[in-house]
Amino acid sequence: MKILFVHQNFPGQYRELLQWIVAQGGHEVVFLTQRRDVRQVKGARIVHYLPHHRPAEGAYAATKYWEECCGNGLGAAFAAQKLEAEGFRPDIVVGHVGWGELTFFKEIWPDVPILGFFEYYFLARGGSVGFDPEFPASPHAPFLMHARNAVNFANIQTVDLGLSPTLFQRDTFPESFHPKIYVKHDGIRTDRLRPDPKASVPLNRLGRAVTREDEIFTYMARNMEPTRGFHKFMRALPHILDARPNARALIIGGNEVSYGKASDARGGYRAEMEREVGDRLDWDRVHFLGKVPFAAYQQIIQVSRCHVYLTVPFVLSWSCMESMAMGATIVASDTAPVREVITHGETGLLVDFHDHEALARQVIEVLARPGDVAHLGPAARRHIVETYDFETVCLPEHIRRMNGLVPKARRIALPGA
């Protein structure tokens, strides 16, 4: 099969699928992306494209996002034309619709099927916008959110088939979209992400490595921001450390903003929260680790006695499922995307996102009586293995859907099929 992957931030959601297809051999794979810092992948060709246009800083707010996505779409389309001129015509295009990159591909290849990733429909109500009263929505939010969905509306017509990784994400889209979108997660490598009772994490400040024998609790987000409940975690932190004098917090994440409004404060939301709760913290037991390599992240979760995952109603983080695969005891926000993967008392513990004191009480209880919740980590792992494992659950469905769009002679064979 000749496959063209399209994602402005290589590899995006296609990391495992790309690696698996390349490893099979016999397929011609091209990946179109804006990233220029990507090394070539053995068995695939990485092609860079530039947006054809970028909106001005002061562009009209209601159409600025569409303008940006059109620039991405035309840049990607012109790159596709160049690939065609060089002799590459894909059997299928697989890509993310959210940045407009797929919008014009049918103008290049009318008969080439497109499988589009529908990640999120911008909601003015019922989603991330306005969920936290501390960050009220602008009066213009309903109009701006609906305007941003022009990209989704254009692309549901462009694609031959869509996919969403979770039911929550699929259900943010209008019902008219649903018949064209199948639901299947990208997949979790549960064969690689496992509990490890021998894991250890060196802490320079402590002068030794911490292990499962230590009272470690963890928080992780790509960036420390309100969308991922960082402010709630920080407000719970003094209560947890006061109640558990031997506990240490290991915090993973950058100081930028991935989702939502950036902080107006110098130093971002971390600086804001340090000023708010800093005089009530034992800083010797708070470890901000920044963004860490994947192997280090695994070890941090593997030594954690309690892992905290918080999110507003938005796209669920891979880290939540990955932590479950590693057998973590998770205290998470009782929000819709989390409830899809965690059942309270069975595979984790859920607390009100808005109640940082309830969060603190639950974490303290886990740290104080780990034996009472010892069943949660193994049950969480079993659930991820049975429902979200990449090789045995998710991959077969994605390949079946791709194969359904191309002639039989060009299809990908699954092992054992």
Disulfide bonds with the S-S distance in Angstrom:
none
